[in-house]
């Protein structure tokens, strides 16, 4: 006894349906990759702007400490150099990031934003201390 599902027509329909499912899955994957790349590029552009702002503040701090006494200036230079290095490290980190799985990207964004926020706070603290002097 043969069921109608085993007919050549039914099998061909199953193959066509599977082929269409594969095409749909590939299209979904391409769209997800495009969305991920677009998300990364948007994030990268906004980060680069923040890093440029940070560098501008750091450059201003360098100018402000020139009028200080040698000991105070030397102490501030060390701290400013550390801030500048952190800013440069973040710039390199975002430039050299290679996209991988979505979960890795989300974790990267969270970690990167935390580092950037901490750096921004450190720069603000240093700027505030230099205003008071």
C-alpha positions as CSV (number, residue, x, y, z in Angstrom):
1,X,0.0,0.0,0.0
2,X,1.4,3.4,-1.0
3,X,0.5,6.6,0.7
4,X,-0.1,9.7,-1.4
5,X,2.8,11.4,0.4
6,X,5.2,9.0,-1.3
7,X,4.1,10.0,-4.8
8,X,6.8,11.7,-7.0
9,X,4.6,14.8,-7.1
10,X,4.5,15.0,-3.3
11,X,8.2,14.4,-3.0
12,X,8.9,17.1,-5.6
13,X,6.7,19.6,-3.7
14,X,8.6,18.7,-0.5
15,X,11.9,19.4,-2.3
16,X,10.6,22.7,-3.7
17,X,9.4,23.7,-0.2
18,X,12.7,22.8,1.4
19,X,14.5,24.8,-1.3
20,X,12.3,27.8,-0.7
21,X,12.9,27.5,3.1
22,X,16.6,27.5,2.4
23,X,16.4,30.6,0.2
24,X,14.3,32.3,2.9
25,X,16.8,31.4,5.6
26,X,19.7,32.7,3.5
27,X,17.9,36.0,2.9
28,X,17.2,36.3,6.6
29,X,20.8,35.7,7.4
30,X,22.0,38.3,4.9
31,X,19.6,40.8,6.3
32,X,20.8,40.1,9.9
33,X,24.4,40.5,8.8
34,X,23.5,43.8,7.0
35,X,21.7,45.0,10.1
36,X,24.7,44.0,12.3
37,X,27.2,45.8,10.1
38,X,24.9,48.9,10.0
39,X,24.6,48.8,13.8
40,X,28.4,48.5,14.2
41,X,29.1,51.4,11.7
42,X,26.6,53.7,13.5
43,X,28.1,52.8,16.9
44,X,31.6,53.3,15.6
45,X,30.9,56.7,14.2
46,X,29.3,57.9,17.5
47,X,32.3,56.5,19.5
48,X,34.8,58.2,17.2
49,X,33.1,61.5,17.8
50,X,33.3,61.0,21.6
51,X,36.9,60.0,21.4
52,X,37.7,63.2,19.4
53,X,35.9,65.2,22.1
54,X,37.9,63.5,24.8
55,X,41.1,64.3,22.9
56,X,40.1,67.9,22.6
57,X,39.6,68.1,26.4
58,X,42.9,66.4,27.0
59,X,44.6,68.9,24.7
60,X,43.0,71.7,26.7
61,X,44.2,70.2,29.9
62,X,47.7,70.0,28.6
63,X,47.6,73.8,27.8
64,X,46.1,74.7,31.2
65,X,48.8,72.9,33.2
66,X,51.7,74.9,31.6
67,X,51.2,77.8,34.0
68,X,51.5,75.5,37.1
69,X,54.6,75.0,39.1
70,X,57.0,72.2,38.0
71,X,56.0,69.7,40.7
72,X,52.2,70.2,40.2
73,X,52.7,70.2,36.4
74,X,54.7,67.0,36.5
75,X,52.0,65.2,38.5
76,X,49.3,66.5,36.2
77,X,51.3,65.5,33.1
78,X,51.5,61.9,34.3
79,X,47.7,61.8,34.8
80,X,47.0,63.5,31.5
81,X,49.3,61.0,29.7
82,X,47.4,58.1,31.3
83,X,44.1,59.6,30.1
84,X,45.4,60.1,26.6
85,X,46.7,56.5,26.5
86,X,43.3,55.2,27.6
87,X,41.6,57.3,24.9
88,X,44.1,56.0,22.3
89,X,43.6,52.5,23.4
90,X,39.8,52.8,23.0
91,X,40.2,54.3,19.6
92,X,42.4,51.4,18.5
93,X,40.0,48.9,20.1
94,X,37.0,50.2,18.1
95,X,39.1,50.5,14.9
96,X,40.4,46.9,15.2
97,X,37.2,45.2,16.3
98,X,36.3,42.3,14.1
99,X,32.6,41.4,14.0
100,X,31.6,38.0,15.1
101,X,28.5,36.5,16.6
102,X,25.7,38.8,17.8
103,X,26.2,38.0,21.5
104,X,29.9,38.8,21.2
105,X,29.0,42.2,19.6
106,X,26.5,43.0,22.3
107,X,29.0,42.2,25.1
108,X,31.7,44.2,23.3
109,X,29.3,47.3,23.2
110,X,28.5,47.0,26.9
111,X,32.2,46.6,27.9
112,X,33.3,49.4,25.5
113,X,30.6,51.8,26.7
114,X,31.6,51.1,30.4
115,X,35.3,51.8,29.6
116,X,34.4,55.0,27.6
117,X,32.1,56.2,30.5
118,X,34.9,55.6,33.0
119,X,37.4,57.5,30.9
120,X,34.9,60.4,30.4
121,X,34.4,60.6,34.1
122,X,38.2,60.6,34.7
123,X,38.6,63.4,32.2
124,X,35.8,65.4,33.7
125,X,37.3,65.0,37.2
126,X,40.7,66.2,36.0
127,X,39.1,69.1,34.2
128,X,37.2,70.1,37.4
129,X,40.3,69.9,39.5
130,X,42.1,72.2,37.1
131,X,39.3,74.7,37.1
132,X,39.5,75.0,40.9
133,X,43.2,75.8,40.9
